[in-house]
């Protein structure tokens, strides 16, 4: 058995949902008295999760390993399925699963890049109760906030319509056989996304509702119309995707705003997206070749690839901020950007997973260089804010 700096293992098959719920009951009672209905709904979901875990899993293992020399941190979660369980069937599906959205992944210059594949609930609708209740709680909670803070009835009506379409979209997507995505953010500001969806008409409906409302609220109707005229909808079809676009030169906005970032003033914003019955793709940024890049990524969907690790780079985040001129805003901002750049290529957060017949093992690796970068940001920011005053130096495994 693997050892950790700190770890815990739950042998779920040696207990019952009733026993766990009995332990949680006093906590639920006290929390319910303090937090009201929303807290009670959360505990109802916890009860459902406990029942599902006890029904499907043999064991759960959580561990953390820390390297005192490098300050690297490795978090690990492992779940073992019961023989014949739905979870075991899901893991068998994931074992050799590939993503169709490899073309949307980033290169070595990506701030963030990753892909994932999951088994939907098409063949196991009885398992939908928990995620469906979580979606309902999330959407209902957001609606309540809008209703409490909105000053116009039209905003509430818009929120209700968008919420209903979003509910159908999310629930429909969960009922697919396979849920797949690929996403990346480059240090040049290019965001690429490809994902499985269902109820694609609901996504179109959300877009139409939002645009109609923005047109109604726009303080300068003429300026809004000038912006919208740069949008083309369903202008081409590529491998079943109906493509739309929005291309807008930022110089018009920059001319009217003295605080507009100079690094972006002469750039043109490009947004291209595509929609078909079971997928949505998007590529936005400042690259004049954005349309070609999206079409190339769509073409690569014909050749699925193994899912790579999910990675986040601190150094590439620094390059992104520098490319956007953030370091020119204030001395504190320059300090932050430089600390990110100095972190180096090894300052990453990496999420990886391995799947076998009955086991899923997920690892979160956090490079120690990240803590060093944060320490530099803290020390540098305090120094710039305090002027000539002495600032305590922060040491992190130097």
N, C-alpha and C positions, 0 to 999 in steps of 0.2 A: 504494500500500500504506500502511495506517495506521501511524503512528509511535507508539511508547510510550517512557516513561522507561526501561523495561527490558523487553525482549521476546525471545522465541525462537520459531522456526518450524521444524517438522520436515516436510520433504518426504518423506512416507512412501513415495510411489510410486517414489522413487529408491533404495529399500533393500529388504531382505528380512527376514523374521522370523528366519531363520538367522543373518544378520549381527548383528542386535541381540542375540540370545540368546548368540552367541559373546562379545560384549563383556560381557554380564552373568554369564557362566559363572564367572569367578574370584571375583566378589562372592558368588555363590550358594554356592560351595565354602567360602569363609571363613565366611560367615554360618551355613551349615549345621553347620559344626564347632562354632560357638559356641552356636547356638540350638536345635539338635535338630530333632525331627520337625515341630513346629508351624511353624518358619521354613521348612523345606523345602516344606511344604504351601503356604505363602504364595507361595513362588517358583514352584511349579507353576502357581498361579493367574496369576502374572505372565506366565509363558510362554504360557498360554492367551490372556491379554489381548493380548500382543504379536502372536500369530498372527492374532487377530481384527482388530486395528487394521490390520495390514499387508494383510489380505484386503479390508477394507471402506473404508479411507480413503485419500484423496489427500494430505491435509496436516493438521497440527495446529498451531495458533498459540496461544501463551500470552503475555499482556502485562500490564504494570502501569503505570499513569500516576498520578503524584502532583502535586498542585497545591501549590507551596511557599507560596502566599499563604493558602489556606484549609485546607490539610492534608487536603483531600479525596483519597480513594484510589479508583481505578477498576481493578478486575481484570477481565480479559477472556480468554475461551477460545473459540476458533473451530475447528470441525471441518468438513472438506469431504469429502463421500462420493465414492467411485469410481462411475462410470457403471454402472448395472445392478446395483449391490450391494444387499444387504438393507438396509443403512443408508440408501441413497437412498430406498428404499420407505418406511422408517420416517419419514424427514423429510417425504416427500410426505404421509403420514398426519397428521403433526403440524402441517403448514403452516396448515391451517384448522380444526384441532381445537378443540372447545369443551368446557367442563366442565359437567356436570349439577349440580354442587354449589355454584353461585353463591350460593345462599341461606345457606350456611355461612360466607361471607366477612364480615369485619369492616368497620366504618365508620371514620370519622376518629379514633375513640377506641380503636382496636384496638392492643394491644401488638404483636401479630403477626397477619398475615393473608396468605393466599396459596392458590393452586390450581395444579394441574398435570395434564397429560394425557400418557399414554405409550402406545406401541404394545406390547401384550403379545406373547407368543411362540406364540400359537395357530397362526399360519400359518408359523412358522419354528422348529419344535421342535429343530432341529439347533443353534440358537443358545443353548439352555438349559444347556449343559454348565457354562459358567463361573458364572452366577448360582446354579445348583443346588449347585455345589461350595462356593460362598461361604456359602450358607445352611446347608449341612451342617456346615461348619467352625465357624460361629458357634454353632449350637445344640449341637454336640458339645462345644465349648469351655466353654459355660455349664454343661452337664451335668457335665463333669469337675470344675468348681469346686464344684458342689453336692455331688457324691459325696465330694469331699475334706473338705468342711467340715460336712456334715450330721451331726447327732448321733443322728437317728432314721431307721430304715429307711423309715418312712412318708413322710418328706419326700423321700427319694430316689425312692420309687415315684411320688409325686405329680409330681416334676420330670420323670421319664421319660414319664409319661402326657401331661403338658402339652407337653413337647417334641415328642412324636410328633404331637399334634394341630396344634401350631404349624407343624411342618414341612409337613404336608399343606395347611394353610391358605395358607402363603406360596407354596409351589410351585404350588398350584392357581390362586392369584391371578395369578402371573406368566404362566400359560398362557391367560389371558383374551385376547380380541382387543383390548380397550381397558382401560387402567388409569387411573382418574380419582380425584381427591381435591380437597377444599376444606377449609380449616381456619382458625380464628381464635381469638384470645384477647383478650377485652376488658379494659379497665382496671377493670371491676367484678367481674372474676374469672370471667366466663362463657367457657367453652371449648366451641366448636362444631366438629364434625368430621363429614364425610361422605366415604366412600371406597368404591371398588369392592372386592369380595372374592369369592372362590370358596370352596367347601367351608364354607359358613356354619354347618353343623351342628358343625364342629370348634370354632368359636368358642363356640357354646353349650356344648359339652362342656368346654371350658377353664373357663368360668364356673362350671359345676356342680361340677367337681373342686375349684376354689379355694374355693368356698363350703362344701363338705363338709369340707374340711381346716380352714378357719377355725373352723367349728363344733366340730371335735374339739379344737382347740388353745385355744379361748377360756377364759381363767381364770375368768371369771364367766359361766356358761351363761345365767343369767337375763337379764343385761344384753345379751348377744349376741342372745338371742331377742327382746328388746324392740326392738333395732335392726332385726333382720331382718323383723319384722312390718310395718315401714314399706315393705317392698318388694312391688311388684306385678309379676308376670310375664305377658307376653302378654295384657294387659288390653284391648287395642284393636287394630284393624287400620286403617292409613291408607295408601292407595295401595300395598298389598302388603306394607307393613312391619308386623311384629308388634311393638307397642310394650310396653316395660316401664319401670318407674320405681322410684326410691328417694327418698323425701322425709323428711328428718329434722331436727327442731329442735335447734340446737346448745346451747340453754340447759341441757339435761340434762347434757351433758358439761361445760359451763362451770361449773356449780354444784359439781362434784366436783374441779375443777382450778383452783387459785389462779393458775396461770401461763397460763391460757387467754387468748388475745388479746381484750381488751375490745371491740374493734371488730367482732368476729364473734359475741360472746356471745349477742346477741338475734336473730341471723339464722337462717334455715332453709336447709339445704342441699337443692338440687333436682338430681336426675339423671334424665334421660329418654333412652332409647335405643331404636333400632328395627333390626330385622334382617329381611332377605329373602334370597332365593337368591344374588343377585349384588351386594348392597350392605349397608353398615352405617352407621348415623347415630347421633350422640351429641350431647347438649347438657347440660352440667353447670354449676352456679353457684348464685347466691343470689337470682336473679330469680324472683318468684312467677309470672311469665308464661312460665317456661321451656318448659312443655309447648306453649303456643300458638306460641312461637318455633320449636320443633322442627317442629311440624305445618306452619307457614308455609314453613320451609326445604324440607321434603319436597315441598310443592306446587310450589315454584319449580323442582324438578327437571325439570318438563315443558318448561321453557324454557331450554335450555343457553345459556351466555354465553361470550364469549371469556375466556381465562385472563388475569387481571391479574398485575401484578408481585407478587412476594413481598416484604413489607415488615416491618421490625421497628423499633419506635419506643422510644427511650430515655426520652423524657419520659412516654409512656404507661405504661412499666414503673414509673416513679416514682410515678405516680398509683395504679397497682395496689397497690404496696407501702404507700402511704399509706392507701388504703382498707382495707387489712388491718391497719393499726395497727403496721406494722413500725417506723415512725419513733419509736414510743413505747418500744421495747424497750431501747435504750441510746443514748448520745450518738453513738457511731460509726454506728449505724444511721440516726439522724436526718441525719447528715452525708451519708451515701450517698444517701438519698432526696431530700434537697434538691438535691444535685448533679445527680441525674437529672431533677428537675423543671426546674431552671435550664437544662438543655441545650437546651430549646426544640423546636418542632415540626420543625425541619430536621435534628435529630440522629437520622438513620435509617440503616439498612442496607437496601438495595434490590437484589433479584435480578430481572433481566429477561432475556428471550431473544427473539430474532427467528429465524425459520426460513424459508428459501427452498427452492427445488427440491432443491439439493444441499448446503446449508450451514446449520449451526446455530451461532448466535453467542450466548453467555451472558455477561452482565456482572454483576459484584458491585460495587456502589457503596457506599462507606463515608464518611459525612459527617465532615468534620474536627471538627465540634462534639462528636463522640463522644470523640475523644482529649482535648479540653479537659475534658469531664466526668470522664473517668478521672483526669486530672491533679488536678482539684479533690477527687475522692474520696481520692486518695492523700495529698494535702497535708492535707486536713481530718482524715482518720483518724490520720495521724501526729501532728498537732497535739493531738488529743484524748487520744491515748495517752501523749504526752510531757509533758503538763501545761504548765508554764511554760518548758520547754526550747525553744530556737530550732529551728525546722524549716526545712530548705532549701525554697525555693519552686520549684515546678515550672512551667516556662513551655512552652506548646505553641502556637506560632504565634499569640500574642496581639497 
